[in-house]
């Protein structure tokens, strides 16, 4: 589900990013910290799929559901904090 309340819908923002790709001002566009619900919703409204979803992935937070959703749509995962984060000991 969407967890961050906002007056601006990310689907609307995505449509603006797609215009940049179509005008050849940028090569590819992606998202960060999108969960499975958000990925599925975006895919259902997008002309251009995200090239990547940057999420935290490490042994303490595997994010398997998000990774599987992204694989389904051929969206690359870019992991941050692969050795853990400050709230957990490093691996």
Phi and psi in degrees as GROMACS dihedral restraints (atoms count N, CA, C in turn):
[ dihedral_restraints ]
;  ai    aj    ak    al  type     phi  dphi    fc
    3     4     5     6     1   -76.1    20    10
    4     5     6     7     1   128.5    20    10
    6     7     8     9     1  -108.8    20    10
    7     8     9    10     1   -17.3    20    10
    9    10    11    12     1  -106.4    20    10
   10    11    12    13     1   111.2    20    10
   12    13    14    15     1   -68.6    20    10
   13    14    15    16     1   137.3    20    10
   15    16    17    18     1  -155.9    20    10
   16    17    18    19     1   148.2    20    10
   18    19    20    21     1   -78.9    20    10
   19    20    21    22     1   -16.7    20    10
   21    22    23    24     1  -102.5    20    10
   22    23    24    25     1   123.7    20    10
   24    25    26    27     1   -81.1    20    10
   25    26    27    28     1   131.4    20    10
   27    28    29    30     1   -64.2    20    10
   28    29    30    31     1   -22.3    20    10
   30    31    32    33     1   -66.9    20    10
   31    32    33    34     1   -38.8    20    10
   33    34    35    36     1   -66.1    20    10
   34    35    36    37     1   -43.3    20    10
   36    37    38    39     1   -61.3    20    10
   37    38    39    40     1   -41.7    20    10
   39    40    41    42     1   -60.4    20    10
   40    41    42    43     1   -40.3    20    10
   42    43    44    45     1   -60.0    20    10
   43    44    45    46     1   -36.4    20    10
   45    46    47    48     1   -67.3    20    10
   46    47    48    49     1   -38.8    20    10
   48    49    50    51     1   -65.8    20    10
   49    50    51    52     1   -37.2    20    10
   51    52    53    54     1   -60.9    20    10
   52    53    54    55     1   -36.3    20    10
   54    55    56    57     1   -61.3    20    10
   55    56    57    58     1   -36.6    20    10
   57    58    59    60     1   -65.4    20    10
   58    59    60    61     1   -39.4    20    10
   60    61    62    63     1   -66.1    20    10
   61    62    63    64     1   -46.2    20    10
   63    64    65    66     1   -63.5    20    10
   64    65    66    67     1   -29.8    20    10
   66    67    68    69     1   -87.0    20    10
   67    68    69    70     1     2.4    20    10
   69    70    71    72     1    63.6    20    10
   70    71    72    73     1    25.2    20    10
   72    73    74    75     1   -82.1    20    10
   73    74    75    76     1   -26.1    20    10
   75    76    77    78     1  -133.7    20    10
   76    77    78    79     1   155.8    20    10
   78    79    80    81     1   -87.7    20    10
   79    80    81    82     1   -45.7    20    10
   81    82    83    84     1  -147.1    20    10
   82    83    84    85     1   160.0    20    10
   84    85    86    87     1  -132.8    20    10
   85    86    87    88     1   150.4    20    10
   87    88    89    90     1  -145.8    20    10
   88    89    90    91     1  -176.6    20    10
   90    91    92    93     1  -127.6    20    10
   91    92    93    94     1   169.6    20    10
   93    94    95    96     1  -138.0    20    10
   94    95    96    97     1   133.3    20    10
   96    97    98    99     1    61.2    20    10
   97    98    99   100     1    30.4    20    10
   99   100   101   102     1   -82.4    20    10
  100   101   102   103     1   136.3    20    10
  102   103   104   105     1   -89.5    20    10
  103   104   105   106     1   179.8    20    10
  105   106   107   108     1   -62.2    20    10
  106   107   108   109     1   -40.4    20    10
  108   109   110   111     1   -59.8    20    10
  109   110   111   112     1   -47.1    20    10
  111   112   113   114     1   -65.3    20    10
  112   113   114   115     1   -40.9    20    10
  114   115   116   117     1   -60.6    20    10
  115   116   117   118     1   -49.6    20    10
  117   118   119   120     1   -60.8    20    10
  118   119   120   121     1   -41.8    20    10
  120   121   122   123     1   -64.5    20    10
  121   122   123   124     1   -42.8    20    10
  123   124   125   126     1   -64.2    20    10
  124   125   126   127     1   -45.5    20    10
  126   127   128   129     1   -59.2    20    10
  127   128   129   130     1   -36.6    20    10
  129   130   131   132     1   -69.2    20    10
  130   131   132   133     1   -16.6    20    10
  132   133   134   135     1  -115.1    20    10
  133   134   135   136     1    -8.4    20    10
  135   136   137   138     1   -91.0    20    10
  136   137   138   139     1   147.2    20    10
  138   139   140   141     1   -88.5    20    10
  139   140   141   142     1   -33.6    20    10
  141   142   143   144     1  -119.2    20    10
  142   143   144   145     1   125.7    20    10
  144   145   146   147     1   -79.7    20    10
  145   146   147   148     1   153.0    20    10
  147   148   149   150     1   -60.8    20    10
  148   149   150   151     1   142.4    20    10
  150   151   152   153     1   -78.9    20    10
  151   152   153   154     1   -27.8    20    10
  153   154   155   156     1  -151.6    20    10
  154   155   156   157     1   157.6    20    10
  156   157   158   159     1  -126.9    20    10
  157   158   159   160     1   115.0    20    10
  159   160   161   162     1   -88.7    20    10
  160   161   162   163     1   116.2    20    10
  162   163   164   165     1  -136.7    20    10
  163   164   165   166     1   160.6    20    10
  165   166   167   168     1   -76.1    20    10
  166   167   168   169     1   126.8    20    10
  168   169   170   171     1  -139.7    20    10
  169   170   171   172     1   125.0    20    10
  171   172   173   174     1  -163.3    20    10
  172   173   174   175     1   175.5    20    10
  174   175   176   177     1   -58.8    20    10
  175   176   177   178     1   -24.0    20    10
  177   178   179   180     1   -86.7    20    10
  178   179   180   181     1   -21.2    20    10
  180   181   182   183     1  -140.9    20    10
  181   182   183   184     1    91.3    20    10
  183   184   185   186     1   -79.7    20    10
  184   185   186   187     1   -25.2    20    10
  186   187   188   189     1    52.3    20    10
  187   188   189   190     1    37.4    20    10
  189   190   191   192     1   -58.5    20    10
  190   191   192   193     1   -37.9    20    10
  192   193   194   195     1   -64.6    20    10
  193   194   195   196     1   -40.7    20    10
  195   196   197   198     1   -68.5    20    10
  196   197   198   199     1   -41.7    20    10
  198   199   200   201     1   -61.7    20    10
  199   200   201   202     1   -44.0    20    10
  201   202   203   204     1   -64.9    20    10
  202   203   204   205     1   -39.8    20    10
  204   205   206   207     1   -62.1    20    10
  205   206   207   208     1   -44.2    20    10
  207   208   209   210     1   -65.8    20    10
  208   209   210   211     1   -40.1    20    10
  210   211   212   213     1   -58.8    20    10
  211   212   213   214     1   -40.0    20    10
  213   214   215   216     1   -56.1    20    10
  214   215   216   217     1   -33.6    20    10
  216   217   218   219     1  -107.1    20    10
  217   218   219   220     1    11.2    20    10
  219   220   221   222     1    59.8    20    10
  220   221   222   223     1    38.8    20    10
  222   223   224   225     1   -98.2    20    10
  223   224   225   226     1   123.1    20    10
  225   226   227   228     1   -70.2    20    10
  226   227   228   229     1   142.7    20    10
  228   229   230   231     1   -96.7    20    10
  229   230   231   232     1   129.3    20    10
  231   232   233   234     1  -109.7    20    10
  232   233   234   235     1   115.5    20    10
  234   235   236   237     1   -91.1    20    10
  235   236   237   238     1   137.8    20    10
  237   238   239   240     1  -117.4    20    10
  238   239   240   241     1   156.9    20    10
  240   241   242   243     1    56.1    20    10
  241   242   243   244     1    47.7    20    10
  243   244   245   246     1   -64.7    20    10
  244   245   246   247     1   -17.4    20    10
  246   247   248   249     1  -104.7    20    10
  247   248   249   250     1    15.5    20    10
  249   250   251   252     1   107.5    20    10
  250   251   252   253     1   179.2    20    10
  252   253   254   255     1  -127.7    20    10
  253   254   255   256     1   173.3    20    10
  255   256   257   258     1   -57.0    20    10
  256   257   258   259     1   -23.4    20    10
  258   259   260   261     1   -79.7    20    10
  259   260   261   262     1   -10.3    20    10
  261   262   263   264     1  -127.4    20    10
  262   263   264   265     1   153.0    20    10
  264   265   266   267     1   -64.7    20    10
  265   266   267   268     1   150.9    20    10
  267   268   269   270     1   -72.4    20    10
  268   269   270   271     1   155.9    20    10
